[in-house]
């Protein structure tokens, strides 16, 4: 550290000693980007040591969204987590959640900062925040994500900074940090274009709360995406065809409304497809994450600018960005998640959102976070905020999984994240169902015809015919039959599992 900084430098093991059993600990990061790295692992080590002595040691864990393996894997393996919010992203903690050993609070990501600052979860005992620099007067320059870190810095009783020398100090040029005042004194957010800036390149902290500095030189977890497969390309093709039709019908200005895309291979494939199509005009993005496909789109001048909460890109792509900051920095804005995911801004800008689902029922209710309605996968993340408030919202999924043993179109979802009143357009490789303006039965017919896999269409049509007549047709005796079959036989249709 520079001599002008008064904060003590310590090891990760020394820093972990300031965290006690039962503490609420807030870690930086939005995805693995900008996540705390060495202190969570030191904390896992301390937990094991305490457990070996027969002493209890578990903490309550907050992050901005999904996070790194150091938190949701290493801490979970050490049985050091008792409570987790607002998202989780590793199979180790997921198993503990589904075994009811870890209490999991899943929530819309834009709601988290207000819930923390209002004290809804209780006090934040310690915040562990990654930064490229911390100044003597309490300016914290964050790295590859903003997320909820500014709120954690403001609310935590004690703060430990991981100063990461791996990341370029010029990342601060992308940061636009502002914390919203609490209701009822909240003012309008003056963002009228995706690239408008309203804040500062740093977060502020009361320097007296800083316990010390831990120096690191580690990259973010290297999250890559698979090369788009045939299914993803087919889904992308349906989305592109629809958007071209919307442009031809003058439902958009010739410069298409800003796009949002969730994290994942399907969304990444759709973005790549949009960028490669000559008839899709150059566009902006107002999204949660800046991901790999956007780097190439920006280089090729198809993506004019992007607003997000994190740079969720591979190390190779990050090196491309930081190696030419004169080009990229003016084109990327990184914001706190309460702004990147703010419903009012999404609606004001007319965002077109592209997110994924696990399954969708016949009436448009969508599940993106649970299997069988009981087993957590990840979480809703920001999909609810964008699905509900976008000008046009797409939910995308392959029509079948596991060779056809699972259908993504089912009679009734046993868990619902986005209900029929929010969902607009469903896309599978089979086709696209525009549900806007359709009554329940009509929606069901369109979903079966356009999105369901052929091997499931007759079953779904029969279910619709046999359902109890009403505004929404259902047969409460068989609405979860496909899920029960999957549990009992290993396939939603027993004949696909070799059963009579």
C-alpha positions in Angstrom: 0.0 0.0 0.0 1.0 3.6 -0.6 2.4 5.4 2.5 -0.5 7.9 2.4 -3.0 5.2 3.5 -3.3 4.8 7.2 -4.9 1.3 7.2 -3.0 -1.6 8.5 -2.0 -4.3 6.1 -2.7 -7.9 7.3 -2.9 -11.4 6.0 -6.2 -13.0 5.1 -5.9 -15.3 8.2 -5.4 -12.3 10.4 -8.4 -10.6 8.8 -10.6 -13.6 9.3 -10.1 -13.3 13.1 -12.2 -10.2 13.1 -15.3 -12.3 12.0 -17.1 -14.1 14.7 -19.6 -16.9 14.9 -23.1 -15.6 14.1 -21.9 -12.5 12.3 -23.6 -11.1 9.2 -20.9 -10.9 6.6 -21.4 -9.0 3.3 -19.0 -9.9 0.4 -18.4 -7.8 -2.7 -19.2 -9.2 -6.1 -22.0 -9.4 -8.7 -21.5 -12.9 -10.2 -17.8 -13.8 -9.6 -16.8 -10.5 -11.0 -15.3 -8.4 -8.2 -16.0 -11.0 -5.6 -13.9 -11.2 -2.4 -11.3 -14.0 -2.9 -8.8 -14.7 -0.1 -10.7 -13.8 3.0 -13.6 -16.2 2.4 -11.1 -19.0 2.1 -9.3 -18.0 5.2 -12.7 -17.8 6.9 -13.5 -21.4 5.8 -10.1 -22.4 7.3 -11.0 -20.8 10.6 -14.4 -22.4 10.6 -12.8 -25.9 10.3 -10.4 -25.1 13.1 -13.2 -24.0 15.4 -15.3 -27.0 14.5 -12.3 -29.3 15.2 -12.3 -27.8 18.7 -16.0 -28.5 19.1 -16.8 -24.8 18.9 -19.7 -23.5 16.7 -18.8 -21.3 13.8 -21.2 -20.2 11.2 -21.9 -16.8 9.5 -24.8 -15.2 7.7 -23.7 -14.4 4.1 -24.8 -11.5 1.9 -23.5 -10.9 -1.7 -24.8 -8.8 -4.6 -25.9 -11.8 -6.6 -24.2 -15.0 -7.6 -20.6 -15.2 -6.5 -17.3 -17.0 -6.5 -16.4 -20.5 -5.5 -14.5 -19.1 -2.5 -17.9 -18.2 -0.9 -20.6 -20.6 -2.0 -18.3 -23.6 -2.3 -15.4 -23.2 0.1 -17.4 -21.7 3.0 -20.2 -24.1 2.4 -17.9 -27.1 2.4 -16.6 -25.9 5.8 -20.2 -25.8 7.1 -19.6 -22.1 7.8 -22.8 -20.7 6.4 -26.1 -20.6 8.3 -28.1 -18.2 6.2 -27.7 -16.9 2.6 -29.2 -14.1 0.5 -30.1 -13.1 -2.2 -28.8 -15.7 -4.6 -26.5 -18.7 -4.6 -24.4 -20.3 -7.3 -22.7 -23.5 -6.4 -23.8 -27.1 -6.0 -22.2 -27.4 -2.5 -24.3 -24.7 -0.9 -27.3 -25.7 -3.1 -27.2 -29.2 -1.6 -27.1 -27.7 1.9 -30.1 -25.5 1.1 -32.1 -28.4 -0.3 -31.2 -30.5 2.8 -32.5 -27.6 4.9 -29.1 -27.1 6.5 -28.7 -23.5 5.2 -31.6 -21.0 5.3 -31.9 -19.4 1.9 -33.6 -16.1 1.2 -34.1 -15.6 -2.5 -35.1 -12.1 -3.7 -35.2 -9.6 -6.6 -31.7 -8.1 -6.8 -32.7 -4.5 -6.9 -34.5 -4.9 -3.6 -31.4 -6.0 -1.7 -29.7 -2.7 -1.1 -32.8 -1.1 0.4 -33.4 -4.2 2.5 -29.9 -4.0 3.9 -29.8 -0.2 4.5 -33.2 -0.4 6.2 -31.9 -3.0 8.6 -34.4 -5.6 7.5 -31.9 -8.4 7.9 -30.4 -6.9 11.0 -27.0 -5.2 11.2 -24.1 -6.0 8.9 -21.2 -6.9 11.2 -18.5 -7.1 8.6 -18.1 -6.2 4.9 -15.3 -7.7 2.8 -14.9 -5.7 -0.3 -12.6 -6.0 -3.3 -11.1 -2.8 -4.6 -8.2 -1.6 -6.7 -7.6 1.3 -4.3 -8.7 2.7 -1.0 -7.7 6.3 -0.2 -7.1 7.9 3.2 -10.3 9.9 3.0 -12.4 6.8 2.4 -12.8 6.6 -1.4 -13.1 3.0 -2.5 -12.4 2.2 -6.2 -14.1 -1.1 -7.0 -12.9 -3.6 -9.6 -15.0 -5.5 -12.1 -18.4 -5.1 -10.4 -20.4 -2.6 -8.4 -23.4 -4.7 -7.3 -24.3 -3.9 -3.7 -20.8 -3.1 -2.5 -21.5 0.7 -2.0 -24.4 -0.2 0.3 -22.4 -2.8 2.2 -19.6 -0.2 2.7 -22.1 2.3 4.1 -23.9 -0.1 6.4 -21.3 -2.5 7.8 -19.9 -2.0 11.3 -16.5 -3.2 10.3 -14.8 -3.2 6.9 -12.0 -5.2 5.4 -10.7 -4.3 1.9 -9.1 -6.8 -0.4 -6.9 -4.6 -2.6 -6.5 -6.6 -5.8 -3.5 -5.6 -7.9 -4.5 -8.0 -10.7 -7.2 -5.6 -11.9 -6.5 -2.4 -13.9 -6.9 0.8 -11.9 -8.6 2.2 -15.1 -11.7 0.1 -14.4 -12.8 3.1 -12.2 -13.4 5.0 -15.4 -16.4 2.7 -16.0 -17.9 3.1 -12.5 -20.9 5.3 -11.9 -21.8 5.0 -8.3 -24.7 6.6 -6.5 -26.7 5.3 -3.5 -30.4 6.2 -3.4 -31.7 8.0 -0.3 -34.4 6.1 1.6 -38.1 6.6 1.1 -40.0 8.9 1.4 -37.2 11.3 0.3 -36.2 9.4 -2.8 -35.8 11.6 -5.9 -36.3 10.6 -9.6 -33.3 8.8 -11.1 -32.1 11.0 -13.9 -31.2 8.3 -16.4 -32.9 8.9 -19.7 -30.4 7.1 -22.0 -28.5 3.9 -21.3 -25.1 5.6 -21.0 -26.1 8.6 -18.8 -24.0 8.9 -15.7 -25.3 10.3 -12.4 -22.7 9.4 -9.8 -19.0 9.1 -9.0 -16.2 6.6 -9.9 -15.8 5.5 -6.3 -17.9 4.4 -3.3 -17.5 6.3 0.0 -16.8 4.7 3.4 -16.3 6.0 6.9 -12.5 5.5 7.2 -12.8 4.8 10.9 -14.7 1.6 10.2 -11.9 0.1 8.1 -10.1 -2.7 10.1 -7.4 -3.2 7.5 -6.2 -4.2 4.0 -5.4 -7.6 2.6 -3.5 -7.4 -0.6 -4.2 -9.9 -3.4 -3.3 -10.5 -7.1 -5.9 -12.9 -8.2 -8.2 -12.9 -11.2 -12.0 -13.4 -11.0 -13.2 -17.0 -11.4 -12.9 -17.7 -15.2 -16.6 -18.1 -16.1 -16.7 -19.1 -19.8 -19.6 -19.9 -22.1 -20.0 -22.9 -24.4 -19.9 -22.4 -28.1 -23.6 -21.8 -29.2 -25.1 -25.2 -29.9 -27.8 -25.9 -32.5 -30.7 -25.5 -30.0 -29.4 -22.1 -28.8 -29.0 -21.0 -32.4 -32.5 -22.0 -33.3 -33.8 -20.1 -30.3 -31.8 -17.1 -31.3 -33.2 -17.4 -34.9 -36.8 -17.1 -33.6 -36.0 -14.1 -31.5 -34.2 -12.3 -34.4 -37.1 -13.1 -36.7 -39.6 -11.6 -34.2 -37.6 -8.5 -33.7 -37.2 -7.9 -37.4 -40.9 -8.2 -37.7 -41.4 -5.7 -34.9 -39.0 -3.3 -36.7 -40.8 -3.7 -40.0 -44.1 -3.0 -38.3 -42.7 0.3 -36.8 -43.2 -1.0 -33.3 -39.7 0.3 -32.5 -37.7 3.3 -33.6 -35.2 2.3 -36.3 -32.6 2.3 -33.6 -33.9 -0.6 -31.6 -34.7 -0.2 -27.9 -31.9 -1.2 -25.5 -31.5 -4.9 -24.8 -31.0 -6.8 -21.6 -29.7 -10.4 -21.4 -29.4 -12.8 -18.5 -26.2 -14.8 -17.9 -25.9 -18.1 -19.7 -25.2 -19.9 -22.9 -28.6 -19.3 -24.5 -28.6 -15.6 -23.8 -25.0 -15.3 -25.0 -25.9 -17.2 -28.2 -28.9 -14.8 -28.8 -26.6 -11.8 -28.4 -24.1 -13.3 -30.8 -26.9 -14.0 -33.3 -28.3 -10.4 -33.0 -24.9 -9.0 -33.6 -24.2 -11.1 -36.7 -27.5 -10.4 -38.4 -27.1 -7.6 -41.0 -30.7 -6.3 -40.6 -30.5 -5.8 -36.9 -29.3 -2.2 -36.4 -26.6 -1.3 -33.9 -28.0 -1.1 -30.4 -27.3 -0.3 -26.7 -27.7 -2.5 -23.7 -29.2 -1.7 -20.3 -28.5 -4.9 -18.4 -27.2 -6.6 -15.2 -24.0 -8.2 -16.7 -21.6 -7.4 -19.4 -20.7 -10.8 -20.8 -18.3 -12.3 -23.4 -20.5 -11.8 -26.5 -20.7 -8.1 -25.9 -16.9 -7.6 -26.2 -16.9 -8.7 -29.8 -20.2 -6.9 -30.5 -18.6 -3.7 -29.3 -15.4 -4.2 -31.3 -17.5 -4.8 -34.4 -19.5 -1.6 -33.6 -22.8 -3.5 -33.3 -23.0 -2.7 -29.6 -22.8 1.0 -29.2 -22.6 1.1 -25.4 -23.6 -0.9 -22.4 -24.8 -0.3 -18.8 -24.4 -3.1 -16.3 -23.5 -4.0 -12.7 -20.5 -6.2 -13.5 -18.0 -7.3 -16.1 -18.9 -11.0 -16.1 -16.4 -12.0 -18.7 -13.6 -14.5 -19.1 -10.0 -13.5 -18.3 -9.2 -13.4 -22.0 -12.0 -11.0 -22.7 -11.2 -8.9 -19.7 -7.6 -8.6 -21.0 -9.0 -7.4 -24.3 -11.1 -4.8 -22.5 -8.4 -3.5 -20.1 -5.8 -3.6 -22.9 -7.7 -1.0 -24.8 -9.5 1.2 -22.2 -9.4 4.2 -24.4 -11.9 2.4 -26.6 -13.9 0.5 -24.1 -14.1 2.8 -21.0 -16.4 5.4 -22.7 -18.7 2.6 -23.9 -19.3 0.8 -20.6 -21.0 2.0 -17.5 -20.9 -0.1 -14.3 -23.7 0.8 -11.7 -25.0 -0.4 -8.3 -27.6 -3.1 -8.8 -30.4 -1.0 -7.3 -29.9 1.2 -10.4 -29.0 -1.4 -13.1 -32.1 -3.4 -12.1 -34.4 -0.5 -11.2 -37.9 -1.2 -12.5 -38.6 2.5 -13.2 -35.5 2.9 -15.5 -36.2 -0.4 -17.3 -39.7 0.8 -18.1 -38.6 4.3 -19.0 -36.0 3.1 -21.5 -38.3 0.5 -23.1 -35.8 -2.3 -22.4 -36.2 -5.5 -24.4 -35.2 -8.4 -22.0 -33.9 -11.8 -22.8 -33.9 -14.3 -19.9 -34.1 -18.0 -19.5 -36.5 -20.3 -17.7 -36.5 -23.9 -16.5 -40.1 -24.6 -17.4 -43.3 -22.7 -18.4 -46.9 -23.9 -17.8 -49.7 -23.7 -20.3 -50.8 -20.3 -19.2 -47.5 -18.6 -19.2 -46.4 -18.9 -15.6 -42.6 -19.5 -15.6 -40.2 -21.2 -13.2 -36.5 -20.4 -13.4 -35.2 -21.4 -10.0 -36.5 -24.8 -8.7 -36.9 -28.4 -9.7 -40.1 -30.2 -8.8 -41.1 -27.0 -7.0 -38.9 -28.0 -4.1 -35.2 -28.2 -5.1 -33.4 -24.9 -5.5 -31.2 -24.5 -8.6 -30.0 -21.0 -8.4 -32.4 -18.1 -7.9 -34.6 -15.6 -9.7 -31.8 -13.1 -9.9 -32.9 -10.0 -11.9 -35.2 -11.8 -14.3 -38.3 -10.8 -12.5 -37.4 -7.1 -12.5 -36.8 -7.2 -16.3 -39.6 -9.6 -17.2 -42.2 -7.5 -15.4 -41.1 -4.1 -16.6 -39.6 -4.4 -20.0 -41.2 -3.1 -23.2 -40.9 -6.6 -24.6 -39.7 -9.6 -22.4 -38.6 -12.9 -23.7 -38.2 -16.1 -21.7 -36.2 -18.8 -23.5 -35.6 -22.5 -22.9 -35.0 -25.7 -24.9 -38.4 -27.5 -25.2 -37.0 -30.7 -23.8 -34.1 -31.9 -21.6 -32.3 -35.2 -21.0 -33.1 -36.6 -24.4 -36.8 -35.9 -24.1 -37.4 -37.2 -20.6 -38.3 -33.7 -19.4 -40.6 -31.2 -21.1 -40.1 -27.5 -20.5 -43.8 -26.9 -21.3 -46.0 -28.4 -18.5 -49.6 -28.2 -17.4 -48.8 -26.3 -14.2 -45.4 -25.2 -12.7 -45.0 -26.4 -9.1 -43.0 -23.2 -8.5 -43.5 -19.8 -10.2 -41.0 -17.0 -10.3 -42.7 -14.9 -13.1 -46.4 -15.2 -13.4 -48.7 -15.0 -16.4 -49.3 -11.3 -15.8 -45.6 -10.5 -16.4 -44.6 -13.0 -19.0 -45.0 -11.9 -22.6 -43.1 -14.1 -25.0 -41.9 -17.7 -24.7 -39.2 -19.1 -27.1 -38.0 -22.6 -27.5 -36.1 -24.2 -30.5 -39.6 -25.3 -31.7 -40.8 -21.7 -32.1 -42.0 -18.5 -30.5 -45.3 -17.9 -28.6 -46.3 -14.2 -28.3 -48.8 -14.3 -25.4 -49.7 -10.6 -25.4 -53.4 -10.0 -25.6 -54.4 -13.6 -25.4 -56.8 -15.2 -22.9 -55.7 -18.2 -20.9 -57.0 -20.9 -23.2 -55.7 -19.2 -26.3 -52.3 -18.8 -24.6 -52.2 -22.5 -23.8 -53.0 -23.4 -27.5 -50.3 -21.1 -28.8 -47.7 -22.5 -26.3 -48.5 -26.1 -27.3 -48.5 -25.4 -31.0 -45.4 -23.1 -31.1 -43.2 -24.1 -28.2 -43.9 -27.6 -26.9 -41.9 -30.5 -28.3 -44.0 -32.7 -30.7 -43.7 -35.7 -28.3 -45.5 -33.8 -25.6 -48.1 -31.9 -27.6 -50.9 -34.6 -27.6 -50.5 -35.0 -23.8 -50.8 -31.2 -23.3 -53.8 -30.9 -25.7 -55.6 -33.7 -23.8 -54.9 -32.0 -20.5 -56.4 -28.8 -21.9 -59.4 -30.6 -23.2 -60.1 -32.5 -20.0 -59.5 -29.6 -17.6 -62.2 -28.2 -15.4 -64.0 -25.6 -17.5 -63.4 -22.0 -16.3 -61.4 -18.9 -16.9 -58.3 -21.1 -16.5 -58.7 -24.8 -17.2 -56.9 -27.2 -14.8 -57.3 -30.8 -13.7 -56.2 -30.7 -10.1 -55.8 -34.5 -10.1 -53.3 -34.5 -12.9 -51.7 -31.1 -13.1 -48.5 -32.4 -11.6 -48.6 -35.8 -13.2 -45.6 -35.1 -15.5 -43.5 -34.1 -12.4 -44.7 -37.1 -10.4 -43.8 -39.4 -13.4 -40.3 -37.9 -13.5 -39.7 -38.6 -9.9 -41.2 -42.2 -10.1 -40.0 -43.3 -13.5 -37.2 -40.9 -14.5 -39.2 -39.5 -17.4 -42.3 -37.2 -17.6 -43.9 -39.7 -20.0 -43.5 -43.2 -18.6 -43.1 -44.7 -22.1 -39.9 -42.7 -22.5 -38.4 -44.5 -19.5 -39.5 -47.9 -20.8 -42.6 -48.1 -18.6 -46.0 -49.2 -19.8 
